Amino acid sequence: MTYWALNGIFLGVVVIVVGAAIASRRAPKWTIVLGTLAIVLVMTAIFDNVMIGVGLVGYDSALISGAFIGIAPLEDFAYAVGAVLLLPSLWALLGGSAASVPAEKERR
């Protein structure tokens, strides 16, 4: 199984949860989520490159796409994107405080 196939399974679950949050009108505040995503992607790029550079982790070249950011395969970034979208969506669906604004409150 390639890393993209594994990412597809993980991101498929993320899409379902995000869709449920949007459908329930309890979606997270997307401007905050996108700002967080930008920060997490930069941090992922830095630390993945360091970990790969020092030999802490390695990848089977037959299982990666060949697209890189520095020396980190592009596939590594799917988990960061998934986590940043999944966690606030789950928080909103489960009724976390201040995580979302229900549609009724937005209209006032």
N, C-alpha and C positions, 0 to 999 in steps of 0.2 A: 504494500500500500504506500503510495507516495504521500509526502507531507501535505500536498494540496488536497488529496482525497480525505485525509484526516481532518484538515481544516474545514472542508466542505461539510462534514458531519457536525462539527462543533459550531460552525457559523449557521448551519441550518437550524439548530436549536435556538441560537441567538435570534434569528429572524422570527421564529415562532413567538418567542417571549416578547420581543419588541412589538410585533404585530398585535399581540394580545393587550399590551399596555396602551397602544394607540387606540385600539378598538374599544377599550373600556374607558376611554377618555381620562385615563390617569397616567398619561405619558410623562416622562421626566422633562425637565426644562432643557430643551435641546441646545440652547446657546451655552449653557454650562457644560453639558455633555461634550459638545464639540470643542470647547476650550480645553477641557480635560483631555480629550483625545489628542489634541495637538501636543500637549505637554508629555503625555505618556508615549507617544510615538517618538518624540525626540529622545526621551530617556531610554526607550527600548533600543533605538539606533546606537546610542552611546554605549550602553552596558552590554548589549549583544556583541558588538564589535570588540569590546574589551575581553569578554569571556571567550569568544572564539579565537581572538588573537593570542591569548595566553595558553590556549589549548585545553581550557576547562570543558568545552563541548566541541563536538565535531558532527559533521553530517555526511551521510552516504551520498556521493555525487550523483548516483543513479536515481535517487529519490527526490532530488530538488529540481526546481525549474531552471536554474542557472541565472536567474535575475538576482542581483545583489544590491544592497545599500551598504557601501563599504565592503566588508567581508561577510556581512550577515545576509543569509538568504532571505528573500522577500517573504517566504512562507512564515518566518518568525514573527512577522508583524500582525498576522491574522489573530493571534491570541490576544494581543494588546487591544486591537479593534473590538474583538468579541467581548472581552472583559469590560471595556469602557461602555459598551452598549448594553450588555446583559445586566450588570449589577444595578444601575439606576432604574432600569425597567422592572426588574424583580422587586426592588425596593418600593417602587410606585404601585405595582400590582398588589403587594402584600400590605399596603397601607402605611408605609413608613412616613413619619412626620416630616413635613416641609419638603418632601421629595417631589411632589407634583401639585399641580393646581387643578382640582376638578373643574369641569366645564361650567358648572353653576357659579363658581366663585369668579371665574374669568370674566363673566358678563356683567358683573356688578361694578 
